[in-house]
Amino acid sequence: METGRNTMTSSKVADLTIDEFRDLVRVVVIQTLSEMLGDPDEGLELRDNFSEELLGSLDAVKTGGKTVSAQKVAEKLGLAW
């Protein structure tokens, strides 16, 4: 938010222009959505054995292997989907 104001000083919402307020709301919404929808595992590495298992699963599907829908997995685990 480029408002030309010193962001370190204390100010009130009432002191903002409409454009400054819109910018502030936009920044807060984007930050909140990023926190809520971001990947909590971003930057983490897979263990070698898990990575190999995933690759094997993908290869099996490519060669006609059976797949299971997320709905069926959820039902099997007793999860509401």
Secondary structure, DSSP 8 states (H G I E B T S, - for coil): ---SS-TTS---GGGS-HHHHHHHHHHHHHHHHHHHHS-TTTT----HHHHHHHHHHHHHHHTT-----HHHHHHHTT---
